[in-house]
């Protein structure tokens, strides 16, 4: 009976619902399911087969790990994990705060499973299965419900006749007109950079800025020609070098 419960529990935690909410092709869905669904489920079934009756330390850690994974996969823990309880007493980046909160959640899971054992697993199972069922019918995270992005009107298809350019974006570096350049020697450094790259035939965009704060979103918006404005644009340094006989629009 315990083996069946653990198998169902691991299936609920590992099953990747997010694959079927995406806009992937059938081939990509099958490949993603094999990697993130089928193989992990088979591995978990094997772990249960050889450890469920022992209920040793390894098995407890395994239960806590897949519980954390299932919780994150179904509700998305990243915004919660980034909460810094010690701010402003102790400054921690979001990654350290996420690590700390992850450890705290794992400790809570460990205490529940270690001291209540099978009943502790049943408590976690009751909690996770409700979230899992709710996640099945929740359509808020479907790809079709994501807000539409405003794309640049002047975007054109790239053909073989177009020339090519090398675009270098210095992400997380302040731009020419950012507030960070009001420091000592800031203007002199800007002139030196400008003179150097103009002498090397680079085009410099002094007013370039990112639409989003994080790198994955800022660079992703550029590569996908997203032009929707953002509340807090972040200036960065951008230069473009045109190869001889090439161009890109």
C-alpha positions as a Markdown table, in Angstrom:
| # | Residue | x | y | z |
|---|---|---|---|---|
| 1 | Unk | 0.0 | 0.0 | 0.0 |
| 2 | Unk | 2.8 | 2.4 | 0.9 |
| 3 | Unk | 4.5 | 1.7 | -2.5 |
| 4 | Unk | 1.4 | 2.7 | -4.4 |
| 5 | Unk | 1.0 | 5.9 | -2.3 |
| 6 | Unk | 4.7 | 6.8 | -3.0 |
| 7 | Unk | 4.4 | 6.1 | -6.7 |
| 8 | Unk | 1.3 | 8.3 | -7.0 |
| 9 | Unk | 2.9 | 10.9 | -4.8 |
| 10 | Unk | 6.1 | 11.1 | -7.0 |
| 11 | Unk | 3.9 | 11.1 | -10.1 |
| 12 | Unk | 2.0 | 14.2 | -8.9 |
| 13 | Unk | 5.2 | 16.0 | -7.9 |
| 14 | Unk | 7.1 | 15.2 | -11.1 |
| 15 | Unk | 4.5 | 15.4 | -13.8 |
| 16 | Unk | 5.3 | 18.4 | -16.0 |
| 17 | Unk | 1.9 | 20.2 | -16.6 |
| 18 | Unk | 3.7 | 23.2 | -18.0 |
| 19 | Unk | 4.7 | 21.4 | -21.1 |
| 20 | Unk | 1.1 | 21.1 | -22.2 |
| 21 | Unk | 0.5 | 24.8 | -21.6 |
| 22 | Unk | 3.2 | 25.9 | -23.9 |
| 23 | Unk | 3.0 | 26.8 | -27.6 |
| 24 | Unk | 5.4 | 23.9 | -28.6 |
| 25 | Unk | 5.0 | 21.7 | -31.6 |
| 26 | Unk | 3.9 | 18.1 | -31.0 |
| 27 | Unk | 7.5 | 16.9 | -31.6 |
| 28 | Unk | 8.9 | 19.3 | -29.0 |
| 29 | Unk | 6.1 | 18.3 | -26.5 |
| 30 | Unk | 7.0 | 14.6 | -26.8 |
| 31 | Unk | 10.7 | 15.3 | -26.5 |
| 32 | Unk | 10.2 | 17.6 | -23.5 |
| 33 | Unk | 7.9 | 15.1 | -21.8 |
| 34 | Unk | 10.4 | 12.3 | -22.2 |
| 35 | Unk | 13.1 | 14.4 | -20.6 |
| 36 | Unk | 11.1 | 16.2 | -17.9 |
| 37 | Unk | 8.3 | 13.7 | -17.4 |
| 38 | Unk | 8.8 | 10.1 | -18.4 |
| 39 | Unk | 12.5 | 9.6 | -17.4 |
| 40 | Unk | 12.1 | 11.3 | -13.9 |
| 41 | Unk | 8.9 | 9.3 | -13.2 |
| 42 | Unk | 10.7 | 6.0 | -14.1 |
| 43 | Unk | 13.7 | 7.0 | -11.9 |
| 44 | Unk | 11.4 | 7.9 | -9.0 |
| 45 | Unk | 9.6 | 4.6 | -9.3 |
| 46 | Unk | 12.9 | 2.8 | -9.1 |
| 47 | Unk | 13.9 | 4.7 | -6.0 |
| 48 | Unk | 10.6 | 3.9 | -4.3 |
| 49 | Unk | 11.0 | 0.2 | -5.2 |
| 50 | Unk | 14.3 | -0.1 | -3.4 |
| 51 | Unk | 13.9 | 2.4 | -0.5 |
| 52 | Unk | 10.2 | 2.7 | 0.4 |
| 53 | Unk | 10.3 | -0.2 | 3.0 |
| 54 | Unk | 13.5 | 1.1 | 4.6 |
| 55 | Unk | 12.3 | 4.7 | 5.1 |
| 56 | Unk | 16.0 | 5.6 | 5.7 |
| 57 | Unk | 17.6 | 9.0 | 5.6 |
| 58 | Unk | 18.1 | 8.9 | 1.8 |
| 59 | Unk | 14.4 | 8.2 | 1.3 |
| 60 | Unk | 13.4 | 11.1 | 3.6 |
| 61 | Unk | 15.6 | 13.5 | 1.6 |
| 62 | Unk | 14.1 | 12.2 | -1.6 |
| 63 | Unk | 10.6 | 12.8 | -0.4 |
| 64 | Unk | 11.5 | 16.3 | 0.7 |
| 65 | Unk | 13.2 | 17.0 | -2.6 |
| 66 | Unk | 10.4 | 15.9 | -4.9 |
| 67 | Unk | 7.9 | 17.7 | -2.6 |
| 68 | Unk | 9.8 | 20.9 | -3.0 |
| 69 | Unk | 10.0 | 20.3 | -6.8 |
| 70 | Unk | 6.3 | 19.6 | -7.1 |
| 71 | Unk | 5.4 | 22.6 | -5.1 |
| 72 | Unk | 7.6 | 24.9 | -7.2 |
| 73 | Unk | 6.4 | 23.3 | -10.5 |
| 74 | Unk | 2.7 | 23.7 | -9.7 |
| 75 | Unk | 2.6 | 27.2 | -8.1 |
| 76 | Unk | 5.9 | 28.7 | -8.9 |
| 77 | Unk | 8.0 | 29.5 | -5.8 |
| 78 | Unk | 10.5 | 32.0 | -7.3 |
| 79 | Unk | 8.6 | 35.2 | -6.2 |
| 80 | Unk | 8.2 | 33.7 | -2.7 |
| 81 | Unk | 11.8 | 32.5 | -2.5 |
| 82 | Unk | 13.1 | 36.0 | -3.3 |
| 83 | Unk | 11.5 | 37.5 | -0.2 |
| 84 | Unk | 14.3 | 38.8 | 2.1 |
| 85 | Unk | 13.1 | 38.6 | 5.7 |
| 86 | Unk | 16.3 | 40.3 | 7.0 |
| 87 | Unk | 16.2 | 43.4 | 4.9 |
| 88 | Unk | 17.3 | 46.1 | 5.7 |
| 89 | Unk | 19.3 | 44.6 | 8.6 |
| 90 | Unk | 21.2 | 42.3 | 6.3 |
| 91 | Unk | 21.5 | 42.9 | 2.6 |
| 92 | Unk | 21.1 | 39.7 | 0.5 |
| 93 | Unk | 20.7 | 39.4 | -3.2 |
| 94 | Unk | 17.5 | 37.7 | -4.5 |
| 95 | Unk | 19.5 | 34.5 | -5.2 |
| 96 | Unk | 20.8 | 34.2 | -1.6 |
| 97 | Unk | 17.4 | 35.0 | -0.3 |
| 98 | Unk | 15.9 | 32.3 | -2.5 |
| 99 | Unk | 18.6 | 29.8 | -1.3 |
| 100 | Unk | 17.8 | 30.6 | 2.3 |
| 101 | Unk | 14.1 | 30.3 | 1.9 |
| 102 | Unk | 14.5 | 27.0 | -0.1 |
| 103 | Unk | 16.5 | 25.6 | 2.8 |
| 104 | Unk | 13.9 | 26.6 | 5.3 |
| 105 | Unk | 11.1 | 25.0 | 3.2 |
| 106 | Unk | 13.2 | 21.8 | 2.9 |
| 107 | Unk | 13.8 | 21.8 | 6.7 |
| 108 | Unk | 10.0 | 22.0 | 7.3 |
| 109 | Unk | 9.4 | 19.2 | 4.9 |
| 110 | Unk | 12.1 | 17.1 | 6.6 |
| 111 | Unk | 10.7 | 17.6 | 10.1 |
| 112 | Unk | 7.2 | 16.6 | 8.9 |
| 113 | Unk | 8.4 | 13.4 | 7.1 |
| 114 | Unk | 11.1 | 12.5 | 9.7 |
| 115 | Unk | 8.9 | 12.6 | 12.8 |
| 116 | Unk | 5.4 | 11.8 | 11.4 |
| 117 | Unk | 6.7 | 9.4 | 8.7 |
| 118 | Unk | 4.0 | 7.9 | 6.5 |
| 119 | Unk | 1.4 | 10.2 | 8.0 |
| 120 | Unk | 3.7 | 13.2 | 7.2 |
| 121 | Unk | 3.8 | 12.0 | 3.6 |
| 122 | Unk | 0.0 | 11.8 | 3.5 |
| 123 | Unk | -0.2 | 15.4 | 4.8 |
| 124 | Unk | 2.1 | 16.6 | 2.0 |
| 125 | Unk | 0.3 | 14.5 | -0.5 |
| 126 | Unk | -3.1 | 15.9 | 0.4 |
| 127 | Unk | -1.7 | 19.4 | 0.1 |
| 128 | Unk | 0.1 | 18.8 | -3.2 |
| 129 | Unk | -2.7 | 16.9 | -4.9 |
| 130 | Unk | -5.1 | 19.8 | -4.3 |
| 131 | Unk | -2.6 | 22.2 | -5.9 |
| 132 | Unk | -2.1 | 19.7 | -8.8 |
| 133 | Unk | -5.8 | 19.4 | -9.5 |
| 134 | Unk | -6.3 | 23.2 | -9.3 |
| 135 | Unk | -3.3 | 23.6 | -11.7 |
| 136 | Unk | -4.9 | 21.3 | -14.2 |
| 137 | Unk | -8.0 | 23.6 | -14.5 |
| 138 | Unk | -6.2 | 26.9 | -14.0 |
| 139 | Unk | -5.9 | 28.6 | -17.4 |
| 140 | Unk | -4.2 | 31.8 | -16.2 |
| 141 | Unk | -0.8 | 30.5 | -17.1 |
| 142 | Unk | -1.7 | 29.2 | -20.5 |
| 143 | Unk | 0.5 | 30.6 | -23.3 |
| 144 | Unk | -2.6 | 32.0 | -25.1 |
| 145 | Unk | -3.4 | 34.1 | -22.0 |
| 146 | Unk | -0.1 | 35.9 | -22.0 |
| 147 | Unk | -0.4 | 39.6 | -22.8 |
| 148 | Unk | 0.4 | 40.4 | -26.4 |
| 149 | Unk | 3.7 | 42.3 | -27.0 |
| 150 | Unk | 3.9 | 45.4 | -29.1 |
| 151 | Unk | 6.5 | 44.7 | -31.8 |
| 152 | Unk | 8.5 | 47.3 | -33.7 |
| 153 | Unk | 6.8 | 48.3 | -36.9 |
| 154 | Unk | 10.0 | 48.7 | -38.9 |
| 155 | Unk | 11.0 | 45.1 | -38.3 |
| 156 | Unk | 11.7 | 43.4 | -41.7 |
| 157 | Unk | 12.5 | 39.9 | -42.6 |
| 158 | Unk | 16.1 | 39.0 | -43.1 |
| 159 | Unk | 17.0 | 37.6 | -46.5 |
| 160 | Unk | 20.3 | 36.5 | -48.1 |
| 161 | Unk | 20.5 | 39.8 | -50.0 |
| 162 | Unk | 20.6 | 41.8 | -46.7 |
| 163 | Unk | 24.0 | 42.7 | -45.4 |
| 164 | Unk | 25.1 | 41.6 | -41.9 |
| 165 | Unk | 26.1 | 43.6 | -38.9 |
| 166 | Unk | 27.8 | 42.8 | -35.6 |
| 167 | Unk | 25.8 | 44.1 | -32.7 |
| 168 | Unk | 27.5 | 44.3 | -29.3 |
| 169 | Unk | 25.4 | 45.0 | -26.3 |
| 170 | Unk | 27.2 | 45.7 | -23.0 |
| 171 | Unk | 24.5 | 44.5 | -20.7 |
| 172 | Unk | 24.6 | 45.8 | -17.1 |
| 173 | Unk | 26.9 | 48.6 | -18.1 |
| 174 | Unk | 25.5 | 52.2 | -17.8 |
| 175 | Unk | 24.8 | 54.1 | -20.9 |
| 176 | Unk | 26.3 | 57.5 | -22.0 |
| 177 | Unk | 23.4 | 59.5 | -20.5 |
| 178 | Unk | 22.7 | 57.4 | -17.4 |
| 179 | Unk | 22.9 | 58.8 | -13.9 |
| 180 | Unk | 26.0 | 56.8 | -13.2 |
| 181 | Unk | 28.0 | 59.0 | -15.5 |
| 182 | Unk | 27.7 | 62.0 | -13.1 |
| 183 | Unk | 30.6 | 60.7 | -11.1 |
| 184 | Unk | 34.2 | 62.0 | -11.2 |
| 185 | Unk | 35.9 | 61.3 | -14.6 |
| 186 | Unk | 32.5 | 60.0 | -16.0 |
| 187 | Unk | 32.4 | 62.4 | -18.9 |
| 188 | Unk | 36.1 | 61.8 | -19.8 |
| 189 | Unk | 35.6 | 58.1 | -19.9 |
| 190 | Unk | 32.6 | 58.5 | -22.2 |
| 191 | Unk | 34.6 | 60.7 | -24.6 |
| 192 | Unk | 37.4 | 58.1 | -24.6 |
| 193 | Unk | 35.0 | 55.3 | -25.3 |
| 194 | Unk | 33.3 | 57.3 | -28.0 |
| 195 | Unk | 36.5 | 58.3 | -29.7 |
| 196 | Unk | 37.9 | 54.8 | -29.6 |
| 197 | Unk | 34.9 | 53.1 | -31.2 |
| 198 | Unk | 34.2 | 55.8 | -33.8 |
| 199 | Unk | 37.8 | 55.5 | -34.9 |
| 200 | Unk | 37.2 | 51.7 | -35.4 |
| 201 | Unk | 34.1 | 52.5 | -37.6 |
| 202 | Unk | 31.6 | 51.4 | -35.0 |
| 203 | Unk | 28.1 | 53.1 | -34.8 |
| 204 | Unk | 27.5 | 54.1 | -31.2 |
| 205 | Unk | 23.9 | 54.4 | -29.8 |
| 206 | Unk | 24.3 | 56.8 | -26.8 |
| 207 | Unk | 20.6 | 56.6 | -25.9 |
| 208 | Unk | 20.1 | 52.9 | -26.0 |
| 209 | Unk | 18.1 | 51.5 | -23.1 |
| 210 | Unk | 16.6 | 48.2 | -22.0 |
| 211 | Unk | 12.8 | 47.8 | -21.7 |
| 212 | Unk | 13.2 | 45.4 | -18.7 |
| 213 | Unk | 15.3 | 45.2 | -15.6 |
| 214 | Unk | 16.5 | 41.6 | -15.9 |
| 215 | Unk | 19.0 | 40.4 | -18.5 |
| 216 | Unk | 16.8 | 37.5 | -19.8 |
| 217 | Unk | 13.9 | 39.9 | -20.4 |
| 218 | Unk | 15.9 | 42.9 | -21.7 |
| 219 | Unk | 18.0 | 40.9 | -24.3 |
| 220 | Unk | 15.0 | 38.8 | -25.1 |
| 221 | Unk | 12.9 | 41.8 | -25.9 |
| 222 | Unk | 15.6 | 43.2 | -28.2 |
| 223 | Unk | 16.1 | 39.9 | -30.1 |
| 224 | Unk | 12.3 | 39.6 | -30.5 |
| 225 | Unk | 11.8 | 43.3 | -31.5 |
| 226 | Unk | 9.5 | 44.0 | -28.6 |
| 227 | Unk | 9.0 | 47.8 | -28.3 |
| 228 | Unk | 6.4 | 48.0 | -25.5 |
| 229 | Unk | 7.7 | 50.7 | -23.1 |
| 230 | Unk | 8.6 | 49.9 | -19.5 |
| 231 | Unk | 8.3 | 52.0 | -16.4 |
| 232 | Unk | 12.0 | 52.0 | -15.5 |
| 233 | Unk | 14.1 | 51.8 | -18.6 |
| 234 | Unk | 17.7 | 50.8 | -17.9 |
| 235 | Unk | 20.4 | 52.4 | -20.0 |
| 236 | Unk | 23.1 | 50.2 | -21.4 |
| 237 | Unk | 26.0 | 50.6 | -23.9 |
| 238 | Unk | 25.4 | 49.4 | -27.4 |
| 239 | Unk | 27.7 | 49.6 | -30.5 |
| 240 | Unk | 27.3 | 48.2 | -34.0 |
| 241 | Unk | 30.0 | 47.3 | -36.5 |
| 242 | Unk | 29.1 | 46.8 | -40.2 |
| 243 | Unk | 31.1 | 44.1 | -42.0 |
| 244 | Unk | 32.3 | 45.2 | -45.4 |
| 245 | Unk | 29.7 | 44.5 | -48.0 |
| 246 | Unk | 27.1 | 43.5 | -45.5 |
| 247 | Unk | 24.0 | 45.0 | -43.9 |
| 248 | Unk | 21.1 | 44.1 | -41.7 |
| 249 | Unk | 17.7 | 45.7 | -41.2 |
